[in-house]
Amino acid sequence: MKETAAPPAPSSVRVRIVGRSPYVAIALAWLIPGLGHYYLGRRRTAAAFAVIVVLTFVAGLSFQGRLYSIEQGQPLTILATFAVWGAGLLNIAARLFTENPGGSILSVTYEYGCAYLLTAGLMNLLLILDAWDIATGRKR
Amino acid sequence: MTMLALVPTDHFLIMTLYALLVSAFFAILWREDGRERWKLFGILVAALVGGGLAVAWLMYPFPK
C-alpha cells in the first residue's frame, strides 16, 4: 500500500509576507523602533512599540543614564554596549547630540537611567527578532 | 523651569513607570487578542511592582 505524507499541522505552516524582505524588515526594525513592523503591515502594533521604546530610551536619558561603550578590563561593558546599540538611530542620535553620553554617576537617578537605556536597546533587539519571525512566516 | 526639574527622583515612581513600560511591551509582543493583552499586562505589572516591594521588604533589615 502506498504511503502518503501527512499534511503539516496548521501551526507549522509558514506563510511569508509577499513582497516584503526579511532582511529589509530587520534593518528597518533596528534603525527605528517599530519601523520593521510598520513595513510588514502591522501599523498599530508598530506605533505602540515605537512609543514604548522611544519613551523608555528618552526616560533613560533624562535620568542621566549612561550610553555604554566598551572599556578595557571591563568585559561586562561589551554586553551593555551591545544592548544600548540595539536602540539603533536613537542611540546614535543620543551620542551625537547629548552633552554627556556617559551619564552622570553622581545623579540619584543614574542607575535607573542605565537600566532604562539598556532595556530600550534590548526591547528593540527583541523587535528585530519578532520582525524576522513575522517576515519569514514563523509568527502570524 | 528646566526639563531636569520635571524628572522624577522618587524611586517607587521610577520603578512603577519601568514596570508599566516593560509590561506594555511584552503584552503587545506576546499576545494578539486585546483582552489577552490587558490580562497579561495586569499580571506583569502586579508581578514587577509586587516583586519589587517584596524584595524591598526582605532587604529592610539589611540597610547596608
N, CA and C atoms of all chains as a GROMACS GRO file, in nm:
protein
  612
    1MET      N    1   0.084  -0.120   0.000
    1MET     CA    2   0.000   0.000   0.000
    1MET      C    3   0.088   0.125   0.000
    2LYS      N    4   0.052   0.218  -0.083
    2LYS     CA    5   0.135   0.338  -0.094
    2LYS      C    6   0.109   0.435   0.023
    3GLU      N    7   0.219   0.479   0.083
    3GLU     CA    8   0.204   0.573   0.195
    3GLU      C    9   0.203   0.717   0.144
    4THR      N   10   0.120   0.795   0.203
    4THR     CA   11   0.118   0.938   0.166
    4THR      C   12   0.162   1.020   0.287
    5ALA      N   13   0.232   1.127   0.257
    5ALA     CA   14   0.279   1.213   0.367
    5ALA      C   15   0.161   1.286   0.430
    6ALA      N   16   0.163   1.289   0.559
    6ALA     CA   17   0.056   1.359   0.631
    6ALA      C   18   0.066   1.510   0.606
    7PRO      N   19  -0.046   1.574   0.591
    7PRO     CA   20  -0.039   1.720   0.572
    7PRO      C   21   0.015   1.788   0.699
    8PRO      N   22   0.093   1.893   0.682
    8PRO     CA   23   0.150   1.958   0.800
    8PRO      C   24   0.042   2.019   0.887
    9ALA      N   25   0.068   2.018   1.015
    9ALA     CA   26  -0.027   2.079   1.108
    9ALA      C   27  -0.034   2.229   1.080
   10PRO      N   28  -0.151   2.287   1.100
   10PRO     CA   29  -0.166   2.430   1.068
   10PRO      C   30  -0.062   2.520   1.137
   11SER      N   31  -0.022   2.482   1.260
   11SER     CA   32   0.072   2.567   1.333
   11SER      C   33   0.212   2.565   1.273
   12SER      N   34   0.242   2.460   1.193
   12SER     CA   35   0.375   2.450   1.137
   12SER      C   36   0.385   2.512   0.997
   13VAL      N   37   0.274   2.558   0.945
   13VAL     CA   38   0.275   2.619   0.812
   13VAL      C   39   0.334   2.759   0.820
   14ARG      N   40   0.435   2.782   0.737
   14ARG     CA   41   0.496   2.916   0.736
   14ARG      C   42   0.445   2.994   0.615
   15VAL      N   43   0.391   3.109   0.641
   15VAL     CA   44   0.342   3.193   0.532
   15VAL      C   45   0.423   3.321   0.530
   16ARG      N   46   0.506   3.333   0.429
   16ARG     CA   47   0.587   3.455   0.416
   16ARG      C   48   0.503   3.569   0.361
   17ILE      N   49   0.536   3.688   0.403
   17ILE     CA   50   0.462   3.804   0.353
   17ILE      C   51   0.518   3.841   0.216
   18VAL      N   52   0.430   3.837   0.118
   18VAL     CA   53   0.472   3.859  -0.021
   18VAL      C   54   0.521   4.003  -0.039
   19GLY      N   55   0.634   4.016  -0.107
   19GLY     CA   56   0.686   4.149  -0.139
   19GLY      C   57   0.757   4.217  -0.024
   20ARG      N   58   0.779   4.144   0.081
   20ARG     CA   59   0.847   4.203   0.197
   20ARG      C   60   0.969   4.119   0.232
   21SER      N   61   1.086   4.181   0.224
   21SER     CA   62   1.209   4.109   0.252
   21SER      C   63   1.236   4.106   0.403
   22PRO      N   64   1.268   3.987   0.457
   22PRO     CA   65   1.300   3.979   0.599
   22PRO      C   66   1.423   4.063   0.635
   23TYR      N   67   1.517   4.074   0.541
   23TYR     CA   68   1.640   4.149   0.569
   23TYR      C   69   1.612   4.300   0.579
   24VAL      N   70   1.526   4.347   0.489
   24VAL     CA   71   1.486   4.488   0.496
   24VAL      C   72   1.409   4.512   0.626
   25ALA      N   73   1.323   4.416   0.661
   25ALA     CA   74   1.242   4.430   0.783
   25ALA      C   75   1.331   4.444   0.907
   26ILE      N   76   1.434   4.361   0.917
   26ILE     CA   77   1.517   4.369   1.039
   26ILE      C   78   1.607   4.494   1.036
   27ALA      N   79   1.648   4.536   0.916
   27ALA     CA   80   1.728   4.659   0.908
   27ALA      C   81   1.644   4.779   0.953
   28LEU      N   82   1.521   4.786   0.905
   28LEU     CA   83   1.432   4.895   0.945
   28LEU      C   84   1.399   4.887   1.094
   29ALA      N   85   1.380   4.764   1.140
   29ALA     CA   86   1.347   4.745   1.282
   29ALA      C   87   1.461   4.793   1.372
   30TRP      N   88   1.584   4.774   1.326
   30TRP     CA   89   1.699   4.821   1.406
   30TRP      C   90   1.709   4.974   1.402
   31LEU      N   91   1.687   5.030   1.283
   31LEU     CA   92   1.703   5.175   1.269
   31LEU      C   93   1.609   5.253   1.358
   32ILE      N   94   1.481   5.224   1.346
   32ILE     CA   95   1.379   5.297   1.422
   32ILE      C   96   1.283   5.195   1.485
   33PRO      N   97   1.265   5.201   1.616
   33PRO     CA   98   1.176   5.104   1.681
   33PRO      C   99   1.037   5.103   1.617
   34GLY      N  100   0.991   4.985   1.580
   34GLY     CA  101   0.858   4.970   1.523
   34GLY      C  102   0.853   4.980   1.372
   35LEU      N  103   0.958   5.031   1.311
   35LEU     CA  104   0.955   5.052   1.165
   35LEU      C  105   0.952   4.918   1.091
   36GLY      N  106   1.014   4.817   1.146
   36GLY     CA  107   1.010   4.684   1.084
   36GLY      C  108   0.868   4.630   1.081
   37HIS      N  109   0.795   4.649   1.190
   37HIS     CA  110   0.656   4.603   1.196
   37HIS      C  111   0.567   4.685   1.102
   38TYR      N  112   0.596   4.813   1.093
   38TYR     CA  113   0.522   4.900   1.001
   38TYR      C  114   0.541   4.852   0.858
   39TYR      N  115   0.665   4.821   0.822
   39TYR     CA  116   0.699   4.771   0.689
   39TYR      C  117   0.624   4.641   0.658
   40LEU      N  118   0.601   4.561   0.764
   40LEU     CA  119   0.533   4.432   0.745
   40LEU      C  120   0.381   4.445   0.754
   41GLY      N  121   0.332   4.569   0.765
   41GLY     CA  122   0.188   4.590   0.762
   41GLY      C  123   0.120   4.593   0.898
   42ARG      N  124   0.199   4.582   1.004
   42ARG     CA  125   0.138   4.584   1.139
   42ARG      C  126   0.151   4.724   1.196
   43ARG      N  127   0.067   4.812   1.148
   43ARG     CA  128   0.088   4.955   1.175
   43ARG      C  129   0.052   4.995   1.317
   44ARG      N  130  -0.056   4.944   1.370
   44ARG     CA  131  -0.095   4.982   1.507
   44ARG      C  132   0.006   4.928   1.607
   45THR      N  133   0.048   4.803   1.587
   45THR     CA  134   0.148   4.744   1.676
   45THR      C  135   0.278   4.821   1.665
   46ALA      N  136   0.314   4.860   1.543
   46ALA     CA  137   0.437   4.936   1.521
   46ALA      C  138   0.435   5.067   1.598
   47ALA      N  139   0.320   5.136   1.592
   47ALA     CA  140   0.309   5.264   1.662
   47ALA      C  141   0.324   5.244   1.813
   48ALA      N  142   0.260   5.140   1.863
   48ALA     CA  143   0.267   5.112   2.007
   48ALA      C  144   0.411   5.081   2.049
   49PHE      N  145   0.480   4.998   1.970
   49PHE     CA  146   0.620   4.965   2.002
   49PHE      C  147   0.708   5.089   1.996
   50ALA      N  148   0.684   5.172   1.894
   50ALA     CA  149   0.766   5.293   1.881
   50ALA      C  150   0.750   5.383   2.003
   51VAL      N  151   0.627   5.403   2.045
   51VAL     CA  152   0.602   5.488   2.162
   51VAL      C  153   0.671   5.431   2.286
   52ILE      N  154   0.655   5.302   2.308
   52ILE     CA  155   0.710   5.240   2.430
   52ILE      C  156   0.863   5.247   2.430
   53VAL      N  157   0.927   5.208   2.321
   53VAL     CA  158   1.073   5.203   2.318
   53VAL      C  159   1.132   5.344   2.324
   54VAL      N  160   1.075   5.437   2.247
   54VAL     CA  161   1.127   5.575   2.249
   54VAL      C  162   1.109   5.638   2.388
   55LEU      N  163   0.993   5.614   2.448
   55LEU     CA  164   0.967   5.667   2.583
   55LEU      C  165   1.068   5.610   2.684
   56THR      N  166   1.094   5.482   2.675
   56THR     CA  167   1.190   5.419   2.767
   56THR      C  168   1.329   5.478   2.747
   57PHE      N  169   1.367   5.496   2.621
   57PHE     CA  170   1.500   5.549   2.591
   57PHE      C  171   1.514   5.694   2.639
   58VAL      N  172   1.414   5.776   2.608
   58VAL     CA  173   1.418   5.917   2.648
   58VAL      C  174   1.417   5.930   2.801
   59ALA      N  175   1.339   5.845   2.866
   59ALA     CA  176   1.339   5.847   3.013
   59ALA      C  177   1.478   5.812   3.065
   60GLY      N  178   1.542   5.715   3.004
   60GLY     CA  179   1.678   5.678   3.044
   60GLY      C  180   1.775   5.794   3.030
   61LEU      N  181   1.762   5.867   2.922
   61LEU     CA  182   1.848   5.984   2.903
   61LEU      C  183   1.819   6.092   3.007
   62SER      N  184   1.689   6.115   3.032
   62SER     CA  185   1.654   6.220   3.127
   62SER      C  186   1.691   6.181   3.270
   63PHE      N  187   1.703   6.051   3.297
   63PHE     CA  188   1.751   6.006   3.428
   63PHE      C  189   1.904   6.007   3.434
   64GLN      N  190   1.966   6.058   3.331
   64GLN     CA  191   2.112   6.074   3.322
   64GLN      C  192   2.186   5.941   3.325
   65GLY      N  193   2.124   5.842   3.257
   65GLY     CA  194   2.189   5.712   3.244
   65GLY      C  195   2.304   5.718   3.145
   66ARG      N  196   2.375   5.608   3.138
   66ARG     CA  197   2.498   5.604   3.058
   66ARG      C  198   2.476   5.528   2.928
   67LEU      N  199   2.525   5.586   2.818
   67LEU     CA  200   2.528   5.514   2.690
   67LEU      C  201   2.662   5.440   2.687
   68TYR      N  202   2.657   5.313   2.715
   68TYR     CA  203   2.780   5.237   2.738
   68TYR      C  204   2.869   5.228   2.614
   69SER      N  205   3.000   5.226   2.639
   69SER     CA  206   3.100   5.194   2.537
   69SER      C  207   3.192   5.089   2.597
   70ILE      N  208   3.256   5.012   2.508
   70ILE     CA  209   3.343   4.905   2.556
   70ILE      C  210   3.466   4.964   2.625
   71GLU      N  211   3.496   4.911   2.744
   71GLU     CA  212   3.613   4.957   2.819
   71GLU      C  213   3.706   4.840   2.845
   72GLN      N  214   3.835   4.868   2.837
   72GLN     CA  215   3.935   4.764   2.863
   72GLN      C  216   3.928   4.720   3.009
   73GLY      N  217   3.936   4.588   3.032
   73GLY     CA  218   3.932   4.536   3.168
   73GLY      C  219   3.793   4.532   3.227
   74GLN      N  220   3.691   4.568   3.149
   74GLN     CA  221   3.552   4.565   3.196
   74GLN      C  222   3.470   4.484   3.095
   75PRO      N  223   3.479   4.350   3.102
   75PRO     CA  224   3.413   4.268   2.999
   75PRO      C  225   3.262   4.285   2.993
   76LEU      N  226   3.200   4.319   3.107
   76LEU     CA  227   3.054   4.334   3.104
   76LEU      C  228   3.009   4.454   3.020
   77THR      N  229   3.102   4.548   2.998
   77THR     CA  230   3.064   4.663   2.915
   77THR      C  231   3.042   4.622   2.769
   78ILE      N  232   3.097   4.505   2.731
   78ILE     CA  233   3.072   4.455   2.594
   78ILE      C  234   2.923   4.425   2.578
   79LEU      N  235   2.867   4.355   2.677
   79LEU     CA  236   2.724   4.322   2.672
   79LEU      C  237   2.638   4.448   2.680
   80ALA      N  238   2.677   4.539   2.769
   80ALA     CA  239   2.599   4.662   2.786
   80ALA      C  240   2.602   4.746   2.659
   81THR      N  241   2.719   4.751   2.595
   81THR     CA  242   2.732   4.827   2.471
   81THR      C  243   2.645   4.766   2.361
   82PHE      N  244   2.648   4.633   2.353
   82PHE     CA  245   2.564   4.562   2.256
   82PHE      C  246   2.416   4.595   2.278
   83ALA      N  247   2.376   4.594   2.405
   83ALA     CA  248   2.235   4.623   2.437
   83ALA      C  249   2.198   4.766   2.398
   84VAL      N  250   2.282   4.862   2.432
   84VAL     CA  251   2.249   5.002   2.402
   84VAL      C  252   2.248   5.028   2.252
   85TRP      N  253   2.341   4.965   2.180
   85TRP     CA  254   2.343   4.983   2.034
   85TRP      C  255   2.223   4.920   1.967
   86GLY      N  256   2.152   4.834   2.039
   86GLY     CA  257   2.029   4.776   1.985
   86GLY      C  258   1.922   4.880   1.958
   87ALA      N  259   1.935   4.996   2.020
   87ALA     CA  260   1.834   5.101   2.001
   87ALA      C  261   1.850   5.174   1.868
   88GLY      N  262   1.948   5.139   1.788
   88GLY     CA  263   1.962   5.192   1.653
   88GLY      C  264   1.988   5.341   1.647
   89LEU      N  265   1.909   5.412   1.568
   89LEU     CA  266   1.931   5.556   1.548
   89LEU      C  267   1.913   5.637   1.676
   90LEU      N  268   1.829   5.588   1.765
   90LEU     CA  269   1.811   5.659   1.893
   90LEU      C  270   1.945   5.670   1.965
   91ASN      N  271   2.016   5.559   1.970
   91ASN     CA  272   2.146   5.556   2.036
   91ASN      C  273   2.246   5.646   1.966
   92ILE      N  274   2.248   5.639   1.834
   92ILE     CA  275   2.345   5.720   1.758
   92ILE      C  276   2.315   5.869   1.778
   93ALA      N  277   2.187   5.905   1.766
   93ALA     CA  278   2.149   6.046   1.784
   93ALA      C  279   2.182   6.094   1.924
   94ALA      N  280   2.156   6.010   2.022
   94ALA     CA  281   2.183   6.050   2.161
   94ALA      C  282   2.333   6.071   2.183
   95ARG      N  283   2.415   5.986   2.123
   95ARG     CA  284   2.560   6.002   2.138
   95ARG      C  285   2.609   6.130   2.070
   96LEU      N  286   2.543   6.164   1.959
   96LEU     CA  287   2.586   6.283   1.885
   96LEU      C  288   2.536   6.412   1.948
   97PHE      N  289   2.415   6.409   2.000
   97PHE     CA  290   2.352   6.537   2.038
   97PHE      C  291   2.336   6.562   2.187
   98THR      N  292   2.367   6.465   2.271
   98THR     CA  293   2.356   6.493   2.414
   98THR      C  294   2.491   6.543   2.466
   99GLU      N  295   2.484   6.624   2.569
   99GLU     CA  296   2.607   6.684   2.622
   99GLU      C  297   2.696   6.580   2.687
  100ASN      N  298   2.634   6.485   2.756
  100ASN     CA  299   2.713   6.389   2.834
  100ASN      C  300   2.663   6.246   2.812
  101PRO      N  301   2.711   6.180   2.704
  101PRO     CA  302   2.663   6.043   2.677
  101PRO      C  303   2.702   5.944   2.786
  102GLY      N  304   2.802   5.978   2.864
  102GLY     CA  305   2.845   5.888   2.972
  102GLY      C  306   2.755   5.895   3.094
  103GLY      N  307   2.655   5.982   3.090
  103GLY     CA  308   2.566   5.995   3.205
  103GLY      C  309   2.632   6.068   3.320
  104SER      N  310   2.559   6.078   3.428
  104SER     CA  311   2.613   6.146   3.545
  104SER      C  312   2.603   6.052   3.664
  105ILE      N  313   2.719   5.996   3.701
  105ILE     CA  314   2.719   5.894   3.807
  105ILE      C  315   2.679   5.953   3.942
  106LEU      N  316   2.689   6.084   3.955
  106LEU     CA  317   2.653   6.148   4.082
  106LEU      C  318   2.501   6.171   4.094
  107SER      N  319   2.432   6.154   3.981
  107SER     CA  320   2.287   6.175   3.984
  107SER      C  321   2.219   6.063   4.062
  108VAL      N  322   2.116   6.098   4.136
  108VAL     CA  323   2.043   5.998   4.216
  108VAL      C  324   1.970   5.898   4.125
  109THR      N  325   1.943   5.939   4.003
  109THR     CA  326   1.869   5.851   3.911
  109THR      C  327   1.960   5.781   3.809
  110TYR      N  328   2.092   5.790   3.829
  110TYR     CA  329   2.187   5.735   3.732
  110TYR      C  330   2.164   5.586   3.704
  111GLU      N  331   2.152   5.507   3.811
  111GLU     CA  332   2.134   5.362   3.793
  111GLU      C  333   2.003   5.331   3.719
  112TYR      N  334   1.899   5.406   3.754
  112TYR     CA  335   1.772   5.387   3.684
  112TYR      C  336   1.787   5.422   3.536
  113GLY      N  337   1.857   5.532   3.511
  113GLY     CA  338   1.879   5.574   3.373
  113GLY      C  339   1.948   5.467   3.293
  114CYS      N  340   2.051   5.407   3.351
  114CYS     CA  341   2.123   5.299   3.282
  114CYS      C  342   2.029   5.182   3.254
  115ALA      N  343   1.948   5.145   3.354
  115ALA     CA  344   1.855   5.033   3.336
  115ALA      C  345   1.754   5.063   3.224
  116TYR      N  346   1.705   5.184   3.221
  116TYR     CA  347   1.609   5.223   3.116
  116TYR      C  348   1.674   5.218   2.978
  117LEU      N  349   1.796   5.270   2.967
  117LEU     CA  350   1.862   5.273   2.836
  117LEU      C  351   1.892   5.131   2.788
  118LEU      N  352   1.941   5.047   2.878
  118LEU     CA  353   1.969   4.908   2.840
  118LEU      C  354   1.841   4.837   2.800
  119THR      N  355   1.734   4.861   2.876
  119THR     CA  356   1.606   4.796   2.846
  119THR      C  357   1.552   4.840   2.710
  120ALA      N  358   1.564   4.969   2.679
  120ALA     CA  359   1.515   5.018   2.549
  120ALA      C  360   1.590   4.948   2.435
  121GLY      N  361   1.721   4.934   2.449
  121GLY     CA  362   1.800   4.866   2.346
  121GLY      C  363   1.762   4.720   2.333
  122LEU      N  364   1.744   4.654   2.448
  122LEU     CA  365   1.707   4.512   2.445
  122LEU      C  366   1.567   4.490   2.389
  123MET      N  367   1.477   4.583   2.421
  123MET     CA  368   1.342   4.575   2.363
  123MET      C  369   1.350   4.581   2.211
  124ASN      N  370   1.432   4.674   2.160
  124ASN     CA  371   1.440   4.687   2.014
  124ASN      C  372   1.505   4.564   1.951
  125LEU      N  373   1.601   4.502   2.022
  125LEU     CA  374   1.659   4.377   1.970
  125LEU      C  375   1.552   4.268   1.961
  126LEU      N  376   1.463   4.264   2.060
  126LEU     CA  377   1.353   4.166   2.054
  126LEU      C  378   1.258   4.197   1.937
  127LEU      N  379   1.239   4.326   1.912
  127LEU     CA  380   1.153   4.365   1.798
  127LEU      C  381   1.215   4.323   1.666
  128ILE      N  382   1.348   4.329   1.658
  128ILE     CA  383   1.416   4.284   1.536
  128ILE      C  384   1.389   4.135   1.514
  129LEU      N  385   1.403   4.056   1.622
  129LEU     CA  386   1.376   3.912   1.610
  129LEU      C  387   1.230   3.887   1.574
  130ASP      N  388   1.141   3.965   1.634
  130ASP     CA  389   0.998   3.949   1.606
  130ASP      C  390   0.967   3.983   1.460
  131ALA      N  391   1.029   4.090   1.411
  131ALA     CA  392   1.008   4.128   1.270
  131ALA      C  393   1.057   4.017   1.177
  132TRP      N  394   1.169   3.957   1.212
  132TRP     CA  395   1.222   3.845   1.133
  132TRP      C  396   1.123   3.729   1.131
  133ASP      N  397   1.071   3.696   1.250
  133ASP     CA  398   0.976   3.584   1.260
  133ASP      C  399   0.849   3.611   1.179
  134ILE      N  400   0.802   3.734   1.181
  134ILE     CA  401   0.681   3.768   1.105
  134ILE      C  402   0.710   3.761   0.955
  135ALA      N  403   0.824   3.819   0.917
  135ALA     CA  404   0.858   3.825   0.774
  135ALA      C  405   0.882   3.687   0.714
  136THR      N  406   0.936   3.595   0.795
  136THR     CA  407   0.965   3.460   0.743
  136THR      C  408   0.849   3.364   0.765
  137GLY      N  409   0.741   3.413   0.826
  137GLY     CA  410   0.623   3.329   0.845
  137GLY      C  411   0.628   3.242   0.969
  138ARG      N  412   0.727   3.261   1.054
  138ARG     CA  413   0.734   3.182   1.178
  138ARG      C  414   0.632   3.230   1.280
  139LYS      N  415   0.592   3.356   1.266
  139LYS     CA  416   0.490   3.411   1.356
  139LYS      C  417   0.382   3.476   1.271
  140ARG      N  418   0.258   3.457   1.310
  140ARG     CA  419   0.148   3.516   1.232
  140ARG      C  420   0.105   3.648   1.292
  141MET      N  421   1.181   7.720   3.435
  141MET     CA  422   1.195   7.583   3.487
  141MET      C  423   1.266   7.496   3.382
  142THR      N  424   1.368   7.426   3.423
  142THR     CA  425   1.438   7.341   3.327
  142THR      C  426   1.368   7.206   3.317
  143MET      N  427   1.402   7.132   3.210
  143MET     CA  428   1.345   6.998   3.192
  143MET      C  429   1.386   6.906   3.306
  144LEU      N  430   1.504   6.932   3.361
  144LEU     CA  431   1.556   6.846   3.468
  144LEU      C  432   1.465   6.847   3.590
  145ALA      N  433   1.398   6.961   3.610
  145ALA     CA  434   1.309   6.973   3.726
  145ALA      C  435   1.187   6.884   3.710
  146LEU      N  436   1.155   6.843   3.588
  146LEU     CA  437   1.038   6.758   3.563
  146LEU      C  438   1.069   6.610   3.581
  147VAL      N  439   1.198   6.576   3.590
  147VAL     CA  440   1.236   6.436   3.600
  147VAL      C  441   1.211   6.387   3.743
  148PRO      N  442   1.133   6.279   3.757
  148PRO     CA  443   1.106   6.232   3.893
  148PRO      C  444   1.229   6.169   3.957
  149THR      N  445   1.240   6.185   4.086
  149THR     CA  446   1.352   6.120   4.158
  149THR      C  447   1.298   6.020   4.259
  150ASP      N  448   1.167   6.008   4.265
  150ASP     CA  449   1.106   5.914   4.358
  150ASP      C  450   1.127   5.771   4.307
  151HIS      N  451   1.189   5.688   4.391
  151HIS     CA  452   1.227   5.554   4.347
  151HIS      C  453   1.105   5.470   4.309
  152PHE      N  454   1.001   5.479   4.389
  152PHE     CA  455   0.882   5.398   4.361
  152PHE      C  456   0.817   5.439   4.229
  153LEU      N  457   0.814   5.570   4.205
  153LEU     CA  458   0.754   5.621   4.081
  153LEU      C  459   0.835   5.573   3.960
  154ILE      N  460   0.966   5.578   3.969
  154ILE     CA  461   1.051   5.535   3.857
  154ILE      C  462   1.035   5.385   3.834
  155MET      N  463   1.028   5.310   3.944
  155MET     CA  464   1.011   5.164   3.933
  155MET      C  465   0.875   5.130   3.870
  156THR      N  466   0.773   5.204   3.911
  156THR     CA  467   0.638   5.179   3.859
  156THR      C  468   0.630   5.213   3.710
  157LEU      N  469   0.693   5.325   3.672
  157LEU     CA  470   0.696   5.363   3.529
  157LEU      C  471   0.766   5.255   3.448
  158TYR      N  472   0.876   5.204   3.502
  158TYR     CA  473   0.951   5.096   3.436
  158TYR      C  474   0.861   4.972   3.419
  159ALA      N  475   0.790   4.938   3.525
  159ALA     CA  476   0.702   4.821   3.521
  159ALA      C  477   0.592   4.839   3.416
  160LEU      N  478   0.537   4.959   3.408
  160LEU     CA  479   0.431   4.986   3.309
  160LEU      C  480   0.483   4.972   3.167
  161LEU      N  481   0.601   5.029   3.141
  161LEU     CA  482   0.658   5.025   3.006
  161LEU      C  483   0.692   4.882   2.965
  162VAL      N  484   0.760   4.811   3.053
  162VAL     CA  485   0.801   4.673   3.021
  162VAL      C  486   0.679   4.583   3.005
  163SER      N  487   0.580   4.601   3.091
  163SER     CA  488   0.460   4.518   3.083
  163SER      C  489   0.384   4.544   2.954
  164ALA      N  490   0.371   4.671   2.917
  164ALA     CA  491   0.301   4.705   2.792
  164ALA      C  492   0.375   4.643   2.673
  165PHE      N  493   0.507   4.652   2.675
  165PHE     CA  494   0.587   4.598   2.564
  165PHE      C  495   0.563   4.447   2.548
  166PHE      N  496   0.575   4.373   2.658
  166PHE     CA  497   0.563   4.227   2.646
  166PHE      C  498   0.418   4.184   2.622
  167ALA      N  499   0.323   4.261   2.673
  167ALA     CA  500   0.182   4.226   2.648
  167ALA      C  501   0.152   4.238   2.498
  168ILE      N  502   0.205   4.342   2.434
  168ILE     CA  503   0.180   4.360   2.291
  168ILE      C  504   0.261   4.259   2.208
  169LEU      N  505   0.381   4.229   2.258
  169LEU     CA  506   0.468   4.136   2.183
  169LEU      C  507   0.417   3.992   2.189
  170TRP      N  508   0.369   3.952   2.304
  170TRP     CA  509   0.337   3.810   2.325
  170TRP      C  510   0.191   3.774   2.303
  171ARG      N  511   0.102   3.872   2.300
  171ARG     CA  512  -0.042   3.841   2.283
  171ARG      C  513  -0.098   3.916   2.163
  172GLU      N  514  -0.192   3.854   2.095
  172GLU     CA  515  -0.255   3.916   1.978
  172GLU      C  516  -0.391   3.975   2.012
  173ASP      N  517  -0.465   3.903   2.095
  173ASP     CA  518  -0.600   3.944   2.130
  173ASP      C  519  -0.598   4.057   2.235
  174GLY      N  520  -0.685   4.157   2.216
  174GLY     CA  521  -0.687   4.273   2.305
  174GLY      C  522  -0.712   4.237   2.451
  175ARG      N  523  -0.808   4.150   2.473
  175ARG     CA  524  -0.842   4.109   2.610
  175ARG      C  525  -0.726   4.035   2.675
  176GLU      N  526  -0.662   3.947   2.599
  176GLU     CA  527  -0.548   3.871   2.650
  176GLU      C  528  -0.429   3.964   2.681
  177ARG      N  529  -0.416   4.067   2.598
  177ARG     CA  530  -0.308   4.164   2.621
  177ARG      C  531  -0.326   4.236   2.754
  178TRP      N  532  -0.449   4.282   2.780
  178TRP     CA  533  -0.475   4.352   2.907
  178TRP      C  534  -0.452   4.260   3.026
  179LYS      N  535  -0.490   4.134   3.009
  179LYS     CA  536  -0.473   4.037   3.118
  179LYS      C  537  -0.324   4.018   3.149
  180LEU      N  538  -0.245   3.996   3.045
  180LEU     CA  539  -0.101   3.978   3.066
  180LEU      C  540  -0.037   4.105   3.120
  181PHE      N  541  -0.082   4.220   3.069
  181PHE     CA  542  -0.031   4.349   3.118
  181PHE      C  543  -0.053   4.360   3.269
  182GLY      N  544  -0.172   4.329   3.314
  182GLY     CA  545  -0.204   4.336   3.457
  182GLY      C  546  -0.118   4.241   3.539
  183ILE      N  547  -0.102   4.120   3.488
  183ILE     CA  548  -0.022   4.020   3.560
  183ILE      C  549   0.124   4.068   3.572
  184LEU      N  550   0.178   4.119   3.461
  184LEU     CA  551   0.318   4.162   3.461
  184LEU      C  552   0.340   4.284   3.552
  185VAL      N  553   0.248   4.380   3.547
  185VAL     CA  554   0.262   4.499   3.635
  185VAL      C  555   0.257   4.455   3.781
  186ALA      N  556   0.160   4.369   3.812
  186ALA     CA  557   0.147   4.322   3.950
  186ALA      C  558   0.273   4.246   3.994
  187ALA      N  559   0.326   4.163   3.904
  187ALA     CA  560   0.445   4.085   3.940
  187ALA      C  561   0.567   4.175   3.959
  188LEU      N  562   0.585   4.271   3.870
  188LEU     CA  563   0.704   4.358   3.879
  188LEU      C  564   0.696   4.452   4.000
  189VAL      N  565   0.582   4.518   4.017
  189VAL     CA  566   0.570   4.612   4.130
  189VAL      C  567   0.564   4.534   4.261
  190GLY      N  568   0.483   4.429   4.263
  190GLY     CA  569   0.472   4.347   4.384
  190GLY      C  570   0.606   4.281   4.419
  191GLY      N  571   0.674   4.230   4.317
  191GLY     CA  572   0.805   4.168   4.339
  191GLY      C  573   0.906   4.268   4.393
  192GLY      N  574   0.903   4.390   4.336
  192GLY     CA  575   0.993   4.496   4.383
  192GLY      C  576   0.969   4.531   4.528
  193LEU      N  577   0.841   4.541   4.564
  193LEU     CA  578   0.806   4.574   4.703
  193LEU      C  579   0.845   4.459   4.796
  194ALA      N  580   0.825   4.336   4.749
  194ALA     CA  581   0.860   4.220   4.832
  194ALA      C  582   1.010   4.214   4.858
  195VAL      N  583   1.090   4.237   4.754
  195VAL     CA  584   1.236   4.236   4.770
  195VAL      C  585   1.280   4.350   4.862
  196ALA      N  586   1.216   4.468   4.844
  196ALA     CA  587   1.250   4.582   4.930
  196ALA      C  588   1.219   4.550   5.076
  197TRP      N  589   1.106   4.484   5.098
  197TRP     CA  590   1.066   4.448   5.234
  197TRP      C  591   1.164   4.347   5.293
  198LEU      N  592   1.206   4.250   5.212
  198LEU     CA  593   1.302   4.149   5.260
  198LEU      C  594   1.437   4.212   5.293
  199MET      N  595   1.474   4.316   5.218
  199MET     CA  596   1.605   4.380   5.239
  199MET      C  597   1.602   4.484   5.352
  200TYR      N  598   1.484   4.511   5.401
  200TYR     CA  599   1.468   4.617   5.503
  200TYR      C  600   1.559   4.596   5.625
  201PRO      N  601   1.578   4.473   5.676
  201PRO     CA  602   1.666   4.456   5.792
  201PRO      C  603   1.815   4.475   5.759
  202PHE      N  604   1.847   4.483   5.632
  202PHE     CA  605   1.989   4.495   5.592
  202PHE      C  606   2.010   4.625   5.514
  203PRO      N  607   2.013   4.738   5.584
  203PRO     CA  608   2.019   4.865   5.513
  203PRO      C  609   2.152   4.889   5.440
  204LYS      N  610   2.261   4.826   5.484
  204LYS     CA  611   2.390   4.848   5.417
  204LYS      C  612   2.457   4.718   5.375
   0.00000   0.00000   0.00000
